[in-house]
Structure formats: structure tokens, C-alpha cells
Amino acid sequence: MSGDHSRSLAKGSAAPGPVPEGLIRLYSMRFCPFAQRTRLVLRAKGISHEVININLKNKPDWFFEKNPFGLVPVLETSKGQLIYESPITCEYLDEAFPGKKLMPSDPYERALQKMLLEHFSKLTSIVFKHIMAVKEGQDTTALKAEIAEKLDKFEEILSKRNTVFYGGDSISMLDYMMWPWFERLEALQLKDSLSHTPKLQHWMEAMKEDPAVKATMTDPQIYKDYLQLYLKNSPEACDYGL
């Protein structure tokens, strides 16, 4: 069975067969923010695809043939070509498929989005540290301050550009690359990090109106419950709620 909300394949499961002609396959996990990036782009561009979820707490051996790192997202084409790492999968989809281009056509604007994504990647690692600190019952004041400081930079960029989205008046690649972490702020008890960022708050409200965002969103309570299981290394985490 395949689909965004299908049960995950675990150790001992048979490897899926070849990708049917006219489709692209995404190996994903329902709650993974990195895989959500690719799901957003697939939907935004209206690409015919199938989703196979992987149990990241009990990975099938064959999955390491798809990606030696054993991580999602991974794309597989009907020719058996494999593409992994979330920014690379998203850029591949934007270049290989017709429809609205999500990366800017201007070389400088493209470079700028990639530079900002580098900045953002520092924020995602601090968010992960915060998750672990909460789990261990540690004081998170310093980490929260660091997250707020990083978010201020993204607030400043929207202020300078005076646009709703990072790509201008319509959603661009960078907006989709960042969104999965903003969607999770409430579940991670980090929503107060946005209290001094009105432009980012407005950006979030505008993002929530996007059809691709609506189609891939997870209820904060379901995400919280999943995270509790995931942090206990439960093999049931990836299929929580199904």
C-alpha cells in the first residue's frame, strides 16, 4: 500500500517493485520535516507520485540500497534513478518537471535562497537540541533565546524585502524548505519564539492558506504524541494514529 498516510515498511518487509511509468516514488515518513519538504514540492507542482513510508525506528535492510545514509526523503524514478537529501530532491523536482518554477530564475536570487537555507539549517539543529533538552528535563532558556535570535534574522529579511513570502508575492522554494519547522513550533512549545516577529507571523498565516501546505499539515497534538513515542525509540512511532 502506498500513500501519504500508509503504514510504514519495516525490517523484514519485501522491497517494493519498480516504479510504474509516469510516476515518481517518494520514500518518506509521515512526521519527518525533511520528507515534508519533498511532499510539499510534489504537491505544489502537481507531480504524479506515490509515497512509501519507511519505519525509521526499524528500517528495512533494502532501504539502505535506496539511500546508504538510511534517511528519508528519497526519490526513485521509473528508470531506477535515486535522489536523496531534501534540498537536492526538491531542486531535482523543480528542474525535471514542468509547471511553476519554485526556484527564482535570477541567478543572484537563486544563490540568495541557497544561502538563506544554509542559515536556516543552523536553526533546525538548535530546535533538535531543544527537543532533547526538554526530554532530559534540562533548562531550555538559553536554547529558546538562540532560536528567537535566529528567527529575528528571518523577520529582518521579510522586513527588508517588504514581501509576504521569501520569494516575493508568491511562494518559492525557500518558503517550502522552511515551513515544516514553523508548522511544528506549537507542538514543540516554541510558539512564543515568534512573539516579536509580526512579519513571520503574517508569513505563517499566508502559508497556511496554500493548498500544498494544507494537504501535508499534521495536527499539533498528534505530532506531540508521535514525538513522545519517537523519543522512546518506539517502533510504533512512525505509524502513530493510523
Salt bridges, closest charged atoms under 4 A:
ASP4 OD2 - ARG39 NH2 3.35
ASP4 OD2 - ARG43 NH2 3.37
GLU50 OE2 - ARG25 NE 2.51
ASP61 OD1 - LYS11 NZ 2.81
GLU76 OE1 - ARG25 NH1 3.58
GLU76 OE1 - LYS66 NZ 3.24
GLU91 OE2 - LYS114 NZ 3.29
ASP94 OD1 - LYS45 NZ 3.02
GLU109 OE1 - ARG161 NH2 2.71
GLU118 OE1 - LYS122 NZ 3.86
GLU156 OE2 - LYS160 NZ 3.31
GLU205 OE2 - LYS208 NZ 3.52
GLU209 OE1 - LYS214 NZ 3.95
ASP239 OD2 - ARG7 NH2 3.70
